[in-house]
Amino acid sequence: MSTKVALGNSGLKINPIGFGTNAIGGHNLYPNLDEEENKKLLKYVIDSGIDFLDTAYVYGLGRSEELIGEVVKELGNREQLVIASKGAQNGESIDNSPEFLKECVRNSLKRLQTEYIDLFYIHFPDDNTPKDEAVQALKDLKDEGLIRSIGVSNFSLEQLKEANKNGDVDVFEGHYNLLHREAEKELFPYLRKNNISFVPYFPFQSGLLTGKYKGDETFPEGDLRAEQEDFQGDNFKENIRKVDQLKKIAADKDTSVANVVLAFYLQIDVIDAVIPGAKRKEQVDSNLKTLDVQLTKDEVQSIGQIFM
C-alpha cells in the first residue's frame, strides 16, 4: 500500500488517493442510488487502504454523512480514517456566519457519529460574512478539538486571502482539471507561498478525461453534461482529440487514461491528494493503480502542452 503523505500543513497524513462520496447517499445528485450497495462500496474503499473520505452536507442533505457514520461505526476503525466534510447551506441560501458554521459542524458530527472531524471546509462563500470571522469560528472549534483542520472551498483568491488573514487555512478545495487550469495562475502561487494544500474536484470533468467518450454522444435534458460547454459541438470534439493523445502515454505505461490524468495532478507541488469518486469496485481498484504510475518530466511537459 502507498506511503502516506502530509496534507499541506494540516497535520493530517493520508493515502494520496482519496474518495469523493457524492454518490454515497447523494440522492439529490444521482437518481436510483441503492444505500445498501453504497455501504458495501464504502467498506470496500476503506478495506482497499483508502483512508481519506471527502463528504459534504449537500450530498443527500446529510445522508452521505449518515451512511459514512454507519459504516465507520460498524468497522470500528475511526482513528485510521481522515474524514473531510463541508457545510454552508442554510435552506436555499449560503451562510458563513460564525453561529451557523458552528451549528453545521455540530450537526455533521452527529450524522457522522464521531467526536471530531479531521477537516471541515466552508463549502461556499456567502456575500456578507467577513471571511476571517468565518474561519475564526472554525478555529474556535479546532481549539475545542471538534475539528482537526480548516478548509475553504470555491473561494476567490481575494476571499481566500481574507480567510487566511491569521494563517489558519490548511486546505483549499476547488475546480481544477486538465481542461480547466485557471487555478494554476490565480491560486497556486498563493497556496504555494502559504503551504496550503489544494484538493481538486471534478478531476475527470464528468468522465470526459477518462477516454470513455467518442465525441458523438448526446445527453438528455436534465443530464449535467447537457449543460456543460465541454460536451457541446466542436468543443466536445476538440476535447476528445486532446484526450485521445493521452492514450499513447497510457498504453506505453500499461495503464488507463484516468490513471495518467490523476498521476499528472499528483506531481503538482500544491496537490497532495485527489478525491475521485467511484460507483463500482473496479473503479476503486483502477483509481488506486495511479500510485504505480510514474510520469517523466517530458511526459508531464507534453501533457501540459496538449491541454494548453
C-alpha positions in Angstrom: 0.0 0.0 0.0 1.0 3.6 -0.5 3.3 5.7 1.6 1.2 8.3 3.3 1.6 12.0 2.5 1.1 15.1 4.6 -1.9 17.2 3.6 -0.3 20.6 3.5 0.3 22.0 7.0 -2.9 20.4 8.4 -1.0 17.7 10.4 -3.1 15.0 8.6 -1.4 12.0 6.9 -3.3 10.3 4.1 -3.2 7.9 1.2 -2.9 10.4 -1.8 -5.8 8.6 -3.5 -8.9 9.6 -1.5 -12.5 9.0 -2.2 -15.2 11.6 -3.1 -18.5 10.4 -1.7 -21.1 12.5 -3.6 -22.6 9.2 -5.0 -22.8 7.7 -1.5 -26.3 8.8 -0.3 -26.3 11.7 -2.7 -29.9 11.1 -3.8 -30.3 14.8 -4.8 -27.4 14.4 -7.2 -27.8 10.9 -8.6 -31.1 9.0 -9.4 -31.7 5.4 -8.2 -28.9 5.1 -5.6 -29.0 1.9 -3.6 -27.9 2.7 0.0 -27.0 -1.0 0.8 -24.8 -1.1 -2.3 -23.4 2.3 -1.3 -22.4 1.0 2.1 -20.8 -2.2 0.6 -18.8 0.0 -1.7 -17.7 2.3 1.1 -16.5 -0.7 3.1 -14.6 -1.9 0.0 -13.0 1.5 -0.4 -11.8 1.5 3.2 -10.6 -2.1 3.1 -8.6 -1.2 0.0 -6.5 1.2 2.0 -8.2 4.5 1.0 -8.3 6.4 4.3 -9.3 10.0 3.1 -13.0 10.3 2.7 -14.5 13.6 1.3 -18.1 14.3 2.0 -20.5 17.3 2.5 -23.9 18.2 3.9 -25.1 18.9 0.3 -24.5 15.2 -0.7 -28.0 14.0 0.0 -28.6 16.8 2.5 -26.7 15.0 5.2 -27.4 11.4 4.0 -23.9 10.8 2.7 -22.5 11.8 6.2 -25.0 9.4 7.9 -24.1 6.5 5.7 -20.4 7.1 6.3 -21.1 7.3 10.0 -22.9 4.0 10.0 -20.1 2.2 8.1 -17.3 3.6 10.2 -19.1 2.6 13.3 -19.6 -0.9 12.0 -15.9 -1.2 11.0 -14.7 0.4 14.3 -11.7 2.0 12.7 -12.4 5.7 13.1 -8.8 6.6 14.2 -7.4 5.2 11.0 -9.5 7.4 8.8 -9.3 11.1 7.8 -12.9 12.4 7.2 -13.4 15.7 5.5 -16.8 17.4 5.3 -18.2 20.7 4.2 -21.1 23.0 5.1 -22.6 26.4 4.5 -26.0 25.7 3.1 -28.8 27.2 5.2 -32.0 26.2 3.4 -31.8 27.8 0.0 -29.1 30.3 0.9 -25.4 30.2 1.7 -24.4 31.3 5.3 -20.9 31.7 6.6 -21.9 33.4 9.8 -19.9 32.1 12.8 -23.0 30.8 14.6 -24.3 28.9 11.6 -20.9 27.3 10.8 -20.6 26.1 14.3 -24.1 24.6 14.0 -23.1 23.0 10.7 -20.1 21.3 12.4 -22.1 20.1 15.4 -24.8 18.6 13.1 -22.2 16.9 10.9 -20.6 15.4 14.0 -24.0 13.8 14.9 -24.6 12.5 11.4 -21.1 11.1 11.2 -21.4 9.6 14.8 -17.9 10.9 15.6 -16.4 13.1 18.2 -14.2 15.0 15.7 -14.0 15.8 12.0 -10.5 15.8 10.6 -11.0 18.5 8.0 -14.0 20.8 7.8 -14.5 23.2 4.8 -16.6 26.2 4.4 -18.3 24.8 1.2 -19.2 28.1 -0.5 -18.6 31.8 0.4 -21.6 34.0 1.2 -21.8 37.7 0.3 -22.0 39.1 3.8 -19.7 37.5 6.3 -16.0 38.7 6.6 -14.1 35.5 5.7 -11.6 35.9 8.6 -14.6 35.9 11.0 -16.0 32.7 9.4 -12.6 31.0 9.7 -12.2 32.1 13.3 -15.4 30.2 14.1 -13.8 27.0 12.8 -10.6 27.9 14.7 -12.7 28.0 17.9 -14.0 24.5 17.1 -10.5 23.4 16.3 -9.3 24.7 19.7 -12.2 22.7 21.3 -11.0 19.5 19.5 -14.2 19.2 17.4 -12.3 19.6 14.1 -8.6 19.0 13.4 -8.0 21.2 10.4 -9.7 24.0 8.4 -10.5 24.2 4.8 -12.4 26.5 2.4 -13.9 25.6 -1.0 -15.0 27.7 -4.0 -13.5 30.9 -2.7 -12.0 33.5 -5.0 -8.3 34.4 -4.4 -9.3 37.6 -2.6 -11.8 35.7 -0.3 -9.0 33.2 0.4 -6.6 35.9 1.4 -9.1 37.4 3.8 -10.0 33.9 5.2 -6.3 33.2 5.8 -5.5 36.5 7.4 -4.3 34.7 10.5 -2.8 31.8 8.7 -5.5 29.3 9.8 -6.5 27.8 6.4 -4.9 24.4 5.8 -6.6 23.2 2.7 -8.4 24.7 -0.4 -10.8 22.6 -2.4 -11.6 23.9 -5.9 -12.4 23.2 -9.5 -9.4 22.1 -11.4 -8.6 19.6 -14.1 -6.7 19.4 -17.4 -9.5 21.2 -19.2 -9.9 23.9 -16.6 -6.5 25.1 -15.4 -7.3 28.6 -14.3 -6.3 27.8 -10.7 -2.6 27.4 -11.8 -2.3 31.2 -12.4 -4.8 32.5 -10.0 -4.5 30.3 -6.9 -1.5 28.1 -7.0 1.2 30.8 -6.3 -0.6 31.9 -3.2 -1.2 28.4 -2.0 2.5 27.5 -2.6 3.7 30.5 -0.6 1.4 29.7 2.3 1.8 25.9 2.3 -2.0 25.4 1.7 -2.8 22.1 0.1 -5.1 22.1 -3.0 -7.6 19.4 -3.4 -9.1 19.4 -7.0 -12.7 18.4 -7.6 -14.2 17.3 -10.9 -10.8 15.7 -11.7 -12.2 13.9 -14.7 -14.7 16.6 -15.8 -17.8 14.3 -15.7 -15.8 11.4 -17.2 -14.5 13.4 -20.2 -10.9 13.0 -19.1 -11.1 9.2 -18.8 -11.1 8.5 -22.5 -14.6 6.8 -22.5 -16.3 9.2 -24.9 -16.0 9.3 -28.7 -17.4 12.8 -29.3 -20.7 12.0 -31.0 -22.6 11.3 -27.8 -25.7 13.3 -26.9 -27.1 13.8 -23.5 -30.8 14.1 -22.4 -32.2 17.2 -20.8 -31.6 17.2 -17.1 -28.2 15.4 -17.5 -25.4 17.6 -16.1 -23.4 17.1 -19.3 -26.1 18.5 -21.4 -25.5 21.9 -19.7 -21.7 21.8 -19.9 -19.9 23.6 -22.8 -17.2 20.9 -22.7 -19.7 18.4 -24.1 -21.1 20.7 -26.8 -20.4 20.6 -30.6 -16.9 21.5 -31.7 -15.8 22.0 -28.1 -16.6 18.4 -27.3 -14.8 17.1 -30.4 -11.7 19.2 -29.6 -11.6 17.9 -26.1 -11.9 14.3 -27.3 -8.9 15.0 -29.7 -6.8 16.1 -26.7 -7.8 13.2 -24.5 -7.0 10.7 -27.3 -3.4 12.0 -27.3 -3.1 10.6 -23.7 -3.9 7.1 -24.9 -0.4 6.6 -26.2 1.2 7.6 -22.9 -1.3 5.3 -21.0 -0.6 2.4 -23.4 3.2 2.8 -23.0 2.7 2.5 -19.2 0.2 -0.3 -19.4 -2.3 1.8 -17.5 -5.5 3.8 -18.1 -6.0 7.4 -19.3 -7.7 8.1 -16.0 -4.6 7.0 -14.1 -2.3 9.2 -16.3 -4.6 12.1 -15.5 -4.5 11.6 -11.8 -0.8 11.0 -11.8 -0.4 14.3 -13.6 -2.3 16.1 -10.8 -0.2 14.4 -8.1 3.1 15.6 -9.5 1.9 19.2 -8.9 3.5 20.5 -5.8 0.4 22.1 -4.2 -1.7 18.9 -4.8 -1.1 16.3 -2.1 -4.2 14.2 -2.7 -7.0 13.6 -5.3 -10.6 12.5 -4.4 -12.1 10.7 -7.5 -15.5 9.2 -6.9 -16.5 5.7 -7.9 -19.7 3.7 -8.2 -18.1 0.3 -8.7 -15.3 -1.7 -7.1 -13.4 -1.8 -10.4 -13.3 2.0 -10.4 -11.8 2.0 -6.9 -9.2 -0.6 -7.9 -8.4 1.5 -11.0 -8.0 4.7 -9.1 -5.5 3.0 -6.7 -3.4 1.9 -9.6 -2.5 5.6 -10.1 0.1 5.1 -7.4 2.1 2.8 -9.7 2.3 5.4 -12.5 5.5 7.5 -12.7 5.4 10.2 -15.3 8.8 11.5 -16.7 9.5 15.2 -16.9 9.0 15.0 -20.7 5.6 13.3 -20.3 4.5 15.9 -17.8 5.5 18.7 -20.2 3.8 17.1 -23.2 0.6 16.6 -21.2 0.7 20.2 -20.2 1.2 21.3 -23.8 -1.7 19.1 -25.1 -4.1 20.9 -22.7 -2.7 24.4 -23.0 
